[in-house]
Amino acid sequence: MKIIDEYLNRLYKDDDSKEAEEIKEEIKEHLITSSKEYINQGYSEAEAQNKAIEQFDDGNDENSSIELRSIYTKKIDVRKERVKKLASIRLKMFNMFGWFFGAACLSAALSFYNIVPAWLIVVLAILIIILVILSIVIFTLKINMEK
């Protein structure tokens, strides 16, 4: 698969980013599959690789590269937007927790027996659980984006 590797290295000679590596792997898998089909048709390994590249390339490798890169970037942007939305929701929940915690402190200070109503404690517990879950989901999504 030397010919395919050389082609991909030429295609992405100026780009060592993680994104480029993932695109190169996708293209390589496609080209290897296509090469195997040509080998099954009777072509030599070198001819099969060149035919696969020619078929993939269609004489315009820059457009193919740009198109694949834009598809990959859109996938990443969707993930980033999802993380931003979840982070925004977490911030709002944290804000709500602050208000309810303040209400609990105020009601304890103003009540005759310094007792916080049970419903307020339940609301605070639910908000804590939601905050923890949102934090875990956001953390997991960020780790998956880095991979």
C-alpha positions in Angstrom: 0.0 0.0 0.0 3.0 2.2 -0.5 1.4 4.1 -3.4 -1.6 4.9 -1.4 0.5 6.1 1.6 2.6 8.3 -0.8 -0.6 9.8 -2.3 -2.0 10.6 1.1 1.2 12.1 2.3 1.3 14.4 -0.8 -2.3 15.3 -0.3 -1.8 16.3 3.3 1.9 17.3 3.2 1.3 20.6 5.0 -1.2 19.4 7.6 -0.2 17.4 10.6 -3.4 18.1 12.6 -5.4 15.4 14.3 -8.2 16.2 11.9 -6.0 15.5 8.9 -4.9 12.2 10.3 -8.5 11.1 10.8 -9.4 12.1 7.2 -6.3 10.3 5.9 -7.4 7.1 7.6 -10.9 7.4 6.2 -9.5 7.9 2.7 -6.9 5.1 3.1 -9.6 2.6 4.1 -11.6 3.6 1.1 -8.6 3.4 -1.3 -7.6 0.0 0.1 -11.1 -1.4 -0.4 -11.2 0.0 -3.9 -7.7 -1.5 -4.6 -8.8 -4.9 -3.5 -11.7 -4.8 -5.9 -9.3 -4.0 -8.8 -7.0 -6.8 -7.7 -9.9 -9.2 -7.8 -10.6 -8.0 -11.4 -7.0 -9.0 -12.3 -5.0 -5.9 -12.0 -1.5 -6.0 -10.3 -1.3 -4.4 -6.8 0.4 -1.2 -8.1 -2.1 -0.9 -11.0 -5.0 -1.5 -8.6 -3.7 1.2 -6.2 -3.2 3.7 -9.0 -6.7 3.0 -10.4 -8.3 3.4 -7.0 -6.5 6.7 -6.5 -7.5 7.8 -10.0 -11.1 6.9 -9.4 -11.1 8.7 -6.0 -9.2 11.7 -7.3 -11.1 12.4 -10.6 -8.2 14.7 -11.5 -8.9 17.2 -8.6 -7.5 16.1 -5.3 -7.8 19.5 -3.7 -11.5 19.6 -4.0 -11.9 16.1 -2.5 -9.6 17.1 0.3 -11.5 20.4 1.0 -14.9 18.6 0.9 -13.8 15.9 3.3 -12.3 18.5 5.6 -15.5 20.5 5.6 -17.6 17.4 6.4 -15.3 16.6 9.3 -15.3 20.2 10.6 -19.2 20.3 10.5 -19.2 17.1 12.7 -16.9 18.7 15.2 -18.9 22.0 15.2 -22.1 20.0 16.0 -20.3 18.4 19.0 -19.0 21.7 20.2 -22.4 23.3 20.0 -23.9 20.4 22.0 -21.3 20.9 24.7 -21.9 24.7 24.7 -25.7 24.1 25.1 -25.2 21.6 27.9 -22.8 24.0 29.7 -25.3 26.8 29.4 -28.0 24.6 30.9 -25.6 23.6 33.7 -24.9 27.2 34.5 -28.7 28.0 34.7 -29.2 25.0 37.0 -26.3 26.2 39.2 -28.0 29.6 39.3 -31.3 28.0 40.3 -29.5 26.0 43.0 -28.1 29.2 44.4 -31.5 30.8 44.6 -33.1 27.8 46.2 -30.1 27.5 48.6 -30.6 31.1 49.5 -34.3 30.5 50.1 -33.5 27.6 52.3 -31.1 29.6 54.4 -33.5 32.5 54.6 -36.4 30.3 55.6 -34.2 28.5 58.3 -33.2 31.9 59.7 -36.7 33.3 59.8 -38.5 30.2 60.9 -39.4 29.8 64.6 -37.6 26.4 65.0 -34.8 27.1 62.3 -36.3 24.3 60.1 -36.1 24.3 56.3 -39.2 23.0 54.6 -38.9 19.4 53.3 -39.9 20.4 49.7 -37.0 22.9 49.6 -34.5 20.2 50.6 -35.9 17.9 47.9 -35.6 20.6 45.3 -32.0 21.2 46.3 -31.2 17.5 46.2 -32.7 17.2 42.7 -30.8 20.2 41.5 -27.5 18.7 42.8 -28.2 15.4 41.0 -28.9 17.3 37.8 -25.7 19.3 38.1 -23.6 16.2 38.7 -25.2 14.4 35.7 -24.7 17.4 33.4 -21.1 17.7 34.5 -20.4 14.1 33.8 -22.1 14.3 30.4 -20.1 17.5 29.4 -16.9 16.0 30.6 -17.5 12.8 28.6 -18.4 14.8 25.5 -15.2 16.9 25.8 -13.0 13.8 26.1 -14.7 12.2 23.1 -14.1 15.4 21.1 -10.4 15.2 21.8 -10.1 11.7 20.5 
